[in-house]
């Protein structure tokens, strides 16, 4: 027999507050650290240049790539195909607006025009 534990609202709120305080502390430590130094070291500046691309990839990839039962289902998913077209446009043009517009049009075409 397995004992089940129920958590009340007070313990849930305690966890939420604890996580919030930890998150605030981490962010405050970086703000405090960078306010104490005169200039950011070149290696840190170089590493921080990659943060926006990493964050964007972390947000976009789970929405574009789906895990289908087969490899064919994954490679023919509408979001994946539109994402590939948008990635090619981004690679060649380096224009955010063109990437968004072409990716959206590609998604509409794949979803509504191309027969499945």
Secondary structure, DSSP 8 states (H G I E B T S, - for coil): --------HHHHHHHHHHHHHHHHHHHHHHHHHHHHSSS--HHHHHHHTTHHHHHHHHHHHHHH----SSHHHHHT-HHHHHHHHHHHHHHHH--HHHHHHHHHHHHHIIIIIS--
